[in-house]
Amino acid sequence: MAREQRLAEVFVELADTLVDGFDVVDFLQVLTERCVELVDTDAAGLMLDDQRGNLQVVAYTDESARLLELFELQREEGPCLDCFASGETIANVDLADAAGRWPTFAEAAREVGYTVSHALPMRLRGQVIGALNLFTIAPTPLSDDHLAVVQGLADVATIGLLNERAIRDQVVLSEQLQTALHSRIVIEQAKGILSAQGRTDVAAAFRLMRTHARRSGEPLTAVATAVIDGSLDAERLHRASGSTA
């Protein structure tokens, strides 16, 4: 499939998600996954402003990206934080040369195996609501065209979230973002439970929940809650998906 055709499909996929009752966490998860798919990167993580002046990790493509994003917040240093503060893209940063800029973050990212990082704002005009981090293993810079693709996808997501506020009000958006952050906590707990039950890694546990949510039409958070309260377990999820534990 031509890249241009796939890109058009992804924009439609993101726009089609913007309906009443859409799952914010899953929506942003799709955003991170599609950015990695469409440009020459290996992982992505996304932080959102919780409307109280704090950034929180909401979506990521793998555990290494999640841990790096959390490390940024703990150390108060890194590309996502600088991108959010400035509202400007920070692209093609060679992590081997970034010790003076982000000494602890650059070292941590290199230890994981990444050589280049990028950060793009979740921004509409002057309002910045978050930042998207991209990481690459090979020392290959992103072209201007690829950066434009990622920014376009981030813009679609930002418009979708801010339109919710325009339709309702700012309090609703704040509650929505808080719900998204709470949902991520619930999902992380459920991933740990399923991982222990199925003796598998947390990434596989997340895929199992997400597949069940999409097939059943339930919100991902509802599936995670059911795992936590015991009404769903790894065996039942595997049976429902037609796979074996």
Buried (B, 14 or more C-beta within 10 A) or exposed (E): EEEEEEBEEBBEBBEEBBEEEEBBBBBBBBBBBBBBEBBBBBBBBBBBBBBEEEBBBBBBBBBBBBBBBBBBBEBEBBBBBBBBEEBBBBBBBEBEEBEEBBEBBBEBBBEBEBBBBBBBBBBBEEEBBBBBBBBBEEEEBBEEEBBEBBBBBBBBBBBBBBEBBEEEEEEEBBEBBBEBBEBBEBBBBBBBBBBEBBEBEBEEBBBBBBBBBEEEEBBBBBBBBBBBEEEBBBEBBBEBEEEEB
